[in-house]
């Protein structure tokens, strides 16, 4: 089996950087592509990280421009986000940016699409009263719904509160998620990146599924088998 060619949208984010390093160091993957929005970032990923990089600002790029960036790749990962830079950017990046990338995947013939969304994004009762997060969740929920309507082999990952601790490789079983509510369903960013890698390697278990990600005590191999 040929190594997978993966493009990462939002490569300069914390999850994106961790993911690119993991893909680069895994022989199951070809050199990954970082899709970034400044020339400085292109130089950083090419010269410092040692991966491929292309300048494509998804907030302002057309669908055709995104097609040009991802054409020939086997999979695209969307881990971009507004980064706390205002409500308008939430809707142009987390919502419309995600939808444009999904459309570009369809137009470019890239079937595999992995989205980093948010925990319980489809559950309005869960997030409606979360201070400062309502617009973010509206965007994530709406983008996820569009992705589910697509013809793509999607996986929507729904991490809880993102932490910067070292990854554990352990996840909370889906039937025991509420046991982690007091910690706001936290998960390490490194574990999110690792699970994206596992999703790419195990499409049979993850395609066309929405998967909550919370750290727990179940090894990733067993967690995937339970999906």
C-alpha beads as a LAMMPS data file, in Angstrom:
LAMMPS data file: protein, C-alpha beads

227 atoms
226 bonds

1 atom types
1 bond types

-500.0 500.0 xlo xhi
-500.0 500.0 ylo yhi
-500.0 500.0 zlo zhi

Masses

1 110.0

Atoms # bond

1 1 1 0.000 0.000 0.000
2 1 1 1.379 3.388 -1.011
3 1 1 1.992 5.968 1.723
4 1 1 -0.974 8.290 2.221
5 1 1 -0.677 11.857 1.015
6 1 1 -2.336 14.135 3.577
7 1 1 -2.951 17.893 3.458
8 1 1 -3.575 19.773 6.708
9 1 1 -5.679 22.948 6.750
10 1 1 -4.940 24.948 9.888
11 1 1 -1.422 23.570 9.993
12 1 1 -0.124 26.469 12.068
13 1 1 -2.509 25.749 14.953
14 1 1 -1.446 23.713 17.973
15 1 1 -3.177 20.518 16.827
16 1 1 -2.057 21.046 13.234
17 1 1 1.613 21.379 14.188
18 1 1 1.509 18.240 16.320
19 1 1 -0.245 16.345 13.549
20 1 1 2.265 17.338 10.874
21 1 1 5.147 16.117 13.028
22 1 1 3.396 12.798 13.618
23 1 1 2.629 12.310 9.919
24 1 1 6.163 13.259 8.917
25 1 1 7.615 10.637 11.281
26 1 1 5.232 7.819 10.293
27 1 1 6.228 5.666 7.323
28 1 1 2.565 5.046 6.470
29 1 1 2.407 8.627 5.181
30 1 1 4.151 10.611 2.484
31 1 1 5.534 14.024 3.383
32 1 1 2.420 15.955 4.484
33 1 1 1.307 19.315 3.153
34 1 1 0.796 22.321 5.421
35 1 1 -1.859 24.700 4.077
36 1 1 -1.176 28.069 5.681
37 1 1 -2.083 31.718 5.281
38 1 1 1.219 33.647 5.340
39 1 1 4.478 33.390 3.446
40 1 1 6.342 33.329 6.764
41 1 1 4.428 30.199 7.739
42 1 1 5.248 28.582 4.389
43 1 1 8.950 29.199 5.020
44 1 1 8.715 27.874 8.584
45 1 1 7.095 24.600 7.601
46 1 1 9.372 24.002 4.634
47 1 1 12.665 25.006 6.225
48 1 1 12.183 24.291 9.938
49 1 1 9.547 21.548 10.169
50 1 1 10.636 19.843 6.960
51 1 1 7.243 19.293 5.321
52 1 1 5.646 20.616 2.156
53 1 1 3.721 23.888 2.427
54 1 1 1.485 26.055 0.288
55 1 1 0.084 29.565 0.750
56 1 1 -3.714 29.283 0.642
57 1 1 -5.696 31.469 3.033
58 1 1 -8.957 29.524 3.272
59 1 1 -10.757 32.508 4.775
60 1 1 -10.350 34.451 1.547
61 1 1 -9.510 31.773 -1.024
62 1 1 -12.033 30.580 -3.572
63 1 1 -13.055 26.923 -3.734
64 1 1 -11.064 26.586 -6.964
65 1 1 -7.941 27.936 -5.272
66 1 1 -8.326 25.362 -2.511
67 1 1 -8.805 22.661 -5.167
68 1 1 -5.455 23.662 -6.687
69 1 1 -3.786 23.239 -3.273
70 1 1 -5.178 19.780 -2.438
71 1 1 -5.373 18.155 -5.877
72 1 1 -3.574 14.807 -5.891
73 1 1 -3.815 14.228 -2.148
74 1 1 -5.512 11.215 -0.577
75 1 1 -6.959 13.003 2.452
76 1 1 -7.520 16.473 3.889
77 1 1 -7.634 17.346 7.578
78 1 1 -9.452 20.523 8.622
79 1 1 -8.155 21.788 11.960
80 1 1 -8.376 25.512 11.280
81 1 1 -10.046 27.932 13.670
82 1 1 -10.614 31.614 14.243
83 1 1 -8.282 31.622 17.238
84 1 1 -10.371 33.987 19.335
85 1 1 -10.221 36.771 16.734
86 1 1 -13.869 37.734 16.723
87 1 1 -17.274 36.447 15.710
88 1 1 -16.915 37.354 12.030
89 1 1 -13.779 35.232 11.746
90 1 1 -15.552 32.334 13.435
91 1 1 -18.057 32.353 10.600
92 1 1 -15.510 32.911 7.805
93 1 1 -13.082 30.236 9.068
94 1 1 -14.832 27.668 11.285
95 1 1 -18.038 27.713 9.251
96 1 1 -17.543 28.895 5.666
97 1 1 -13.893 27.882 5.578
98 1 1 -14.797 24.312 6.492
99 1 1 -17.622 24.216 3.949
100 1 1 -15.345 25.572 1.200
101 1 1 -12.716 22.931 1.942
102 1 1 -15.366 20.187 1.859
103 1 1 -16.580 21.480 -1.527
104 1 1 -12.986 21.620 -2.746
105 1 1 -12.441 17.997 -1.685
106 1 1 -15.483 16.935 -3.704
107 1 1 -14.341 18.939 -6.735
108 1 1 -10.756 17.659 -6.484
109 1 1 -11.775 14.020 -6.047
110 1 1 -10.341 13.802 -2.521
111 1 1 -12.757 11.471 -0.746
112 1 1 -11.244 11.361 2.762
113 1 1 -11.989 14.405 4.917
114 1 1 -11.368 14.709 8.651
115 1 1 -12.787 17.668 10.589
116 1 1 -11.792 18.788 14.067
117 1 1 -15.076 20.083 15.471
118 1 1 -16.229 20.546 19.078
119 1 1 -17.621 18.320 21.816
120 1 1 -21.413 17.910 21.597
121 1 1 -21.603 20.427 18.760
122 1 1 -24.934 18.950 17.641
123 1 1 -26.442 19.310 21.146
124 1 1 -27.788 22.866 21.331
125 1 1 -28.994 22.371 24.915
126 1 1 -25.396 21.620 25.931
127 1 1 -23.760 24.762 24.553
128 1 1 -26.448 27.439 24.267
129 1 1 -25.647 28.992 27.650
130 1 1 -21.871 28.516 27.552
131 1 1 -20.513 32.012 28.019
132 1 1 -18.660 33.328 24.981
133 1 1 -18.921 30.078 23.009
134 1 1 -22.364 30.282 21.435
135 1 1 -21.228 31.708 18.073
136 1 1 -18.381 29.197 17.921
137 1 1 -20.751 26.291 18.505
138 1 1 -23.309 27.601 16.014
139 1 1 -20.543 27.681 13.397
140 1 1 -19.258 24.212 14.255
141 1 1 -22.729 22.651 14.306
142 1 1 -23.649 24.199 10.966
143 1 1 -20.362 23.212 9.302
144 1 1 -20.675 19.641 10.600
145 1 1 -24.174 19.348 9.174
146 1 1 -22.940 20.414 5.741
147 1 1 -20.100 17.912 5.882
148 1 1 -22.525 15.115 6.788
149 1 1 -24.595 16.002 3.712
150 1 1 -21.580 15.636 1.443
151 1 1 -20.478 12.565 -0.483
152 1 1 -17.129 12.535 1.311
153 1 1 -15.706 9.770 3.479
154 1 1 -15.744 12.136 6.430
155 1 1 -14.842 11.732 10.072
156 1 1 -15.950 14.500 12.434
157 1 1 -13.872 14.513 15.604
158 1 1 -15.401 16.274 18.593
159 1 1 -12.736 16.982 21.230
160 1 1 -13.591 18.297 24.649
161 1 1 -11.695 21.106 26.361
162 1 1 -8.241 21.162 24.744
163 1 1 -5.211 20.818 27.022
164 1 1 -1.483 21.158 26.353
165 1 1 -0.341 18.198 28.444
166 1 1 1.651 15.338 26.961
167 1 1 -0.496 12.817 25.132
168 1 1 -1.609 9.675 26.940
169 1 1 -3.009 7.551 24.115
170 1 1 -6.001 6.841 26.374
171 1 1 -9.620 7.794 25.683
172 1 1 -12.908 7.718 27.550
173 1 1 -15.353 5.041 26.306
174 1 1 -18.323 6.674 24.616
175 1 1 -20.815 5.112 27.025
176 1 1 -18.994 6.683 29.984
177 1 1 -18.454 10.235 28.748
178 1 1 -20.523 11.876 31.490
179 1 1 -18.029 10.674 34.099
180 1 1 -15.673 13.367 32.711
181 1 1 -18.154 16.245 32.862
182 1 1 -16.552 17.814 35.956
183 1 1 -13.306 18.317 33.998
184 1 1 -15.303 19.669 31.030
185 1 1 -14.493 16.550 29.073
186 1 1 -10.841 17.546 28.644
187 1 1 -8.467 16.014 26.091
188 1 1 -4.835 16.689 25.289
189 1 1 -4.120 18.280 21.924
190 1 1 -1.430 15.680 21.289
191 1 1 -4.044 12.949 21.721
192 1 1 -6.339 14.706 19.256
193 1 1 -3.503 14.785 16.714
194 1 1 -2.754 11.109 17.400
195 1 1 -6.383 10.169 16.892
196 1 1 -6.487 12.006 13.574
197 1 1 -3.552 9.822 12.528
198 1 1 -5.385 6.714 13.718
199 1 1 -8.535 7.783 11.854
200 1 1 -6.520 8.035 8.654
201 1 1 -5.066 4.564 9.242
202 1 1 -8.404 2.964 10.218
203 1 1 -11.032 4.288 7.785
204 1 1 -13.248 1.202 8.170
205 1 1 -13.838 2.101 11.832
206 1 1 -14.105 5.879 11.472
207 1 1 -15.607 6.858 8.095
208 1 1 -18.938 8.733 8.191
209 1 1 -18.882 8.933 11.975
210 1 1 -18.875 11.750 14.539
211 1 1 -16.571 10.770 17.393
212 1 1 -16.348 12.532 20.788
213 1 1 -12.764 12.645 22.076
214 1 1 -12.120 12.828 25.816
215 1 1 -9.137 11.480 27.714
216 1 1 -9.891 8.417 29.836
217 1 1 -8.367 5.011 30.498
218 1 1 -9.078 3.026 27.324
219 1 1 -6.138 2.446 24.937
220 1 1 -6.675 3.933 21.497
221 1 1 -6.690 0.513 19.799
222 1 1 -9.564 -0.705 21.962
223 1 1 -11.357 2.637 21.646
224 1 1 -11.295 2.405 17.847
225 1 1 -12.594 -1.165 17.962
226 1 1 -15.578 0.014 19.987
227 1 1 -16.692 2.653 17.480

Bonds

1 1 1 2
2 1 2 3
3 1 3 4
4 1 4 5
5 1 5 6
6 1 6 7
7 1 7 8
8 1 8 9
9 1 9 10
10 1 10 11
11 1 11 12
12 1 12 13
13 1 13 14
14 1 14 15
15 1 15 16
16 1 16 17
17 1 17 18
18 1 18 19
19 1 19 20
20 1 20 21
21 1 21 22
22 1 22 23
23 1 23 24
24 1 24 25
25 1 25 26
26 1 26 27
27 1 27 28
28 1 28 29
29 1 29 30
30 1 30 31
31 1 31 32
32 1 32 33
33 1 33 34
34 1 34 35
35 1 35 36
36 1 36 37
37 1 37 38
38 1 38 39
39 1 39 40
40 1 40 41
41 1 41 42
42 1 42 43
43 1 43 44
44 1 44 45
45 1 45 46
46 1 46 47
47 1 47 48
48 1 48 49
49 1 49 50
50 1 50 51
51 1 51 52
52 1 52 53
53 1 53 54
54 1 54 55
55 1 55 56
56 1 56 57
57 1 57 58
58 1 58 59
59 1 59 60
60 1 60 61
61 1 61 62
62 1 62 63
63 1 63 64
64 1 64 65
65 1 65 66
66 1 66 67
67 1 67 68
68 1 68 69
69 1 69 70
70 1 70 71
71 1 71 72
72 1 72 73
73 1 73 74
74 1 74 75
75 1 75 76
76 1 76 77
77 1 77 78
78 1 78 79
79 1 79 80
80 1 80 81
81 1 81 82
82 1 82 83
83 1 83 84
84 1 84 85
85 1 85 86
86 1 86 87
87 1 87 88
88 1 88 89
89 1 89 90
90 1 90 91
91 1 91 92
92 1 92 93
93 1 93 94
94 1 94 95
95 1 95 96
96 1 96 97
97 1 97 98
98 1 98 99
99 1 99 100
100 1 100 101
101 1 101 102
102 1 102 103
103 1 103 104
104 1 104 105
105 1 105 106
106 1 106 107
107 1 107 108
108 1 108 109
109 1 109 110
110 1 110 111
111 1 111 112
112 1 112 113
113 1 113 114
114 1 114 115
115 1 115 116
116 1 116 117
117 1 117 118
118 1 118 119
119 1 119 120
120 1 120 121
121 1 121 122
122 1 122 123
123 1 123 124
124 1 124 125
125 1 125 126
126 1 126 127
127 1 127 128
128 1 128 129
129 1 129 130
130 1 130 131
131 1 131 132
132 1 132 133
133 1 133 134
134 1 134 135
135 1 135 136
136 1 136 137
137 1 137 138
138 1 138 139
139 1 139 140
140 1 140 141
141 1 141 142
142 1 142 143
143 1 143 144
144 1 144 145
145 1 145 146
146 1 146 147
147 1 147 148
148 1 148 149
149 1 149 150
150 1 150 151
151 1 151 152
152 1 152 153
153 1 153 154
154 1 154 155
155 1 155 156
156 1 156 157
157 1 157 158
158 1 158 159
159 1 159 160
160 1 160 161
161 1 161 162
162 1 162 163
163 1 163 164
164 1 164 165
165 1 165 166
166 1 166 167
167 1 167 168
168 1 168 169
169 1 169 170
170 1 170 171
171 1 171 172
172 1 172 173
173 1 173 174
174 1 174 175
175 1 175 176
176 1 176 177
177 1 177 178
178 1 178 179
179 1 179 180
180 1 180 181
181 1 181 182
182 1 182 183
183 1 183 184
184 1 184 185
185 1 185 186
186 1 186 187
187 1 187 188
188 1 188 189
189 1 189 190
190 1 190 191
191 1 191 192
192 1 192 193
193 1 193 194
194 1 194 195
195 1 195 196
196 1 196 197
197 1 197 198
198 1 198 199
199 1 199 200
200 1 200 201
201 1 201 202
202 1 202 203
203 1 203 204
204 1 204 205
205 1 205 206
206 1 206 207
207 1 207 208
208 1 208 209
209 1 209 210
210 1 210 211
211 1 211 212
212 1 212 213
213 1 213 214
214 1 214 215
215 1 215 216
216 1 216 217
217 1 217 218
218 1 218 219
219 1 219 220
220 1 220 221
221 1 221 222
222 1 222 223
223 1 223 224
224 1 224 225
225 1 225 226
226 1 226 227
